[in-house]
Amino acid sequence: MRRYLLWAPGVLACREGGVTGALADALAGAAVGTTAPAAGLRSRVDLPWDRPSEPHADWPGERWWTEHRGTFADALSAVGVDRRRADAVAGDVRPRYTDPERWTVADGARETFDRLGERGWDPVLVANGPPELPAVLSVLGFEFEATFVSAETGFEKPHLRAFETVVEWAESGSESARLWAVGTDYERDVEPARRVGVPGVLVGEHPEADRSCSDVREVAALLPE
């Protein structure tokens, strides 16, 4: 039997401020006389995972960034950047987001990831995000058996299809499969997985979580042998 562990990226590593953090960095680096923190920009940026009930056409590669360049420029205009300059700065978000130097690996994540792989849990990435996310995590030391990123699948967690597609993939193999999920967000990572028959471990706290821990290094002890 194959065993797959569905990883949410936030358990392993995070980009400071996420996509809006990259937008804030692009603005700071543009020297246009205006800066804004990621938190201040976030409410002005409409990202697909803010509307998870709305499946979208696949946006692989360049198209994901093309689809969102306008909303980045709108957010910059809202904080006082001239529209022409805002369009130019918006084009710098992609390299800022994918710069591995701006990512932080969670304490103990690599060791836990590798140990669980040695125990027979094949890692699968299930994530909301741009298409480069698997490549960034690869640079940080995380290689996956398969990746299901919303930019490619068209479904944002907690949409059930974000997980159903993974289950269908796992069950299409010649061997039977057992799946578990691990994430930091109960509503996005754990609950929807449970609804499609995949039990999960929450790295965090939630009153309805069956299995939870405060540190990624504790995940191994909560998974079946």
Summary of the structure (lengths in Angstrom):
residues: 225
radius of gyration: 18.2
end to end distance: 12.5
largest distance: 59.1
contacts: 730
relative contact order: 0.19
helix: 48%
strand: 16%
